[in-house]
Amino acid sequence: ERINLEIRRNFLTLRAGCARGSCLVLTGRRLYDLSAFARLHPGGQQVLLERAGTDVSAALDGPPHRHSANARRWLQQYYLGELDAGRRFLNSEP
């Protein structure tokens, strides 16, 4: 289940969602909810949960490995929207 309404407020809400067990991550300003995917992650659920509430851009590029184009496409289905420079939620895709 996505947490759209809560995340729209600001970056602090992102952190609060993670504290409640959601796996919300950023790549740059793009926000994703990986909660439903975490248990399916090939590298293990714990890897994602440890990065909840953070920018995972560097992790996508490795080490230990660079994620494939397919993994990056897969990520898009969990996209929620973008945060502006002040860490406020800007928009979302349906």
N, C-alpha and C positions, 0 to 999 in steps of 0.2 A: 504494500500500500504506500502510495506517495504521500508526502507531508506538505503538499503545495501551499496550503493556506498559511501554515506556520513559517515556512521558509521565505515567503514573500516579504516578510518584515525587514530582516536585516541579518548581518553576519552573526550576531549574538544568538539569534534563533537557530542558526546552523549549528553552533556549538551546543546549544541546549538540546537539539534533536539528537546529536551524537551522544550526549550524556544519557539520553533515554534509550540508547541502543540502536539508533538509526545509523546507517553507514552512508553518510553524506560526504562527498569529496568534491574538490575543485580541480579543474585543469585551467590554469590562468583564471579567467573570470567565469568560466562555464561551470555550472553546478549540476551534479549528478547525485541521484539516490540509488546506491548500490545495495541497499538493504536486502532486496529479494535475490540478488545475484551473489552475495557474499559466500553463502554456503556452497555455491557451484564453482567458485573461483578455482582454477586448476592449481594455483600456488597455495591454496588453503584459505579458509575463512579468516583466520587470525591475521594474515598479512593485510587484508583490507581493513579489518576492524582497528588495527593499530594505526592506520592512516586516516581514519574517519576524522572529518573536520579540518583536513589539511589539503594543500595543493599537491596532487600526485603527478604533476607533469614530469618531474625528473624520474620518478619510478617507472613511468610508461616508456621512457627512453633508456632504462637500465642504469646500473646493473641490478640484478644479475643478468638480465637479458632485455633486449628491446622488444616491446610488444608488437605483434604482427598488425598488418593493416586490417585483418579480419577482427582482431581483438578491439581495435579502435572503432570499427564500424559497430561492433556489438555494444560498445559503451554508449553509443548514441541513443539507444532505446531507453536509457535511464536518465536522459537529459531533462532537467527541470527549467533552466533558464540561465540568466547571467546576473552577476553582481557588478555594480559600478565600482569606481575607485574607492568610494566610501563604504564599500561592502554592503550596499543596499541592493535588494533584489530588483532587477529591471523588468524582466519579461519572462514568458514561458512559452513553450510550444505545446500544442494540444496533445 
